[in-house]
Amino acid sequence: MSEIKNKGEELLGSAKETAGDVTGNKSLENEGKADQATAKIKDAANDVKEKAEEVVGNVMDAVNDKLNKN
């Protein structure tokens, strides 16, 4: 769900950037760029979180396997 939300924020930022560029509104253009950057950072953070959860799960499985063999 957060990936979809982040993509929406990124697209909205792109629209703001384009609108600002077309109208000569540098503030809106910069706000759009900032929105896009924020969405990309959130998406990357979510990817890191998912990978960390996967690694922890793998470690827990390995520990449990080792304990059950003894």
NORHUTA-V638280 format. One record per residue. RES is the residue in one letter. SS is DSSP state (alpha for helix, beta for strand, coil for the rest). PHI is phi in radians with two decimals (* if undefined). BURIAL is # if it has 24 or more other ideal C-beta (glycine too) atoms within 12 Angstrom, else .. Layout:
BEGIN
RES/SS/PHI/BURIAL
RES/SS/PHI/BURIAL
END
This chain:
BEGIN
M/coil/*/.
S/alpha/-1.16/.
E/alpha/-1.13/.
I/alpha/-1.17/.
K/alpha/-1.08/.
N/alpha/-1.10/#
K/alpha/-1.13/.
G/alpha/-1.09/.
E/alpha/-1.13/#
E/alpha/-1.14/#
L/alpha/-1.14/.
L/alpha/-1.10/.
G/alpha/-1.07/#
S/alpha/-1.10/#
A/alpha/-1.13/.
K/alpha/-1.09/#
E/alpha/-1.05/#
T/alpha/-1.12/.
A/alpha/-1.07/.
G/alpha/-1.11/.
D/alpha/-1.14/.
V/alpha/-1.14/.
T/alpha/-1.58/.
G/coil/1.35/.
N/coil/-1.60/.
K/alpha/-1.09/.
S/alpha/-1.09/.
L/alpha/-1.16/.
E/alpha/-1.07/.
N/alpha/-1.18/.
E/alpha/-1.08/#
G/alpha/-1.11/#
K/alpha/-1.09/#
A/alpha/-1.15/.
D/alpha/-1.06/#
Q/alpha/-1.12/#
A/alpha/-1.10/.
T/alpha/-1.09/.
A/alpha/-1.09/#
K/alpha/-1.16/.
I/alpha/-1.13/.
K/alpha/-1.06/#
D/alpha/-1.12/.
A/alpha/-1.14/.
A/alpha/-1.10/.
N/alpha/-1.12/.
D/alpha/-1.08/.
V/alpha/-1.10/.
K/alpha/-1.05/.
E/alpha/-1.10/.
K/alpha/-1.16/.
A/alpha/-1.10/.
E/alpha/-1.09/.
E/alpha/-1.13/.
V/alpha/-1.12/.
V/alpha/-1.05/.
G/alpha/-1.05/.
N/alpha/-1.13/.
V/alpha/-1.12/.
M/alpha/-1.07/.
D/alpha/-1.09/.
A/alpha/-1.12/.
V/alpha/-1.12/.
N/alpha/-1.08/.
D/alpha/-1.06/.
K/alpha/-1.13/.
L/alpha/-1.17/.
N/alpha/-1.32/.
K/alpha/-1.41/.
N/coil/-1.58/.
END
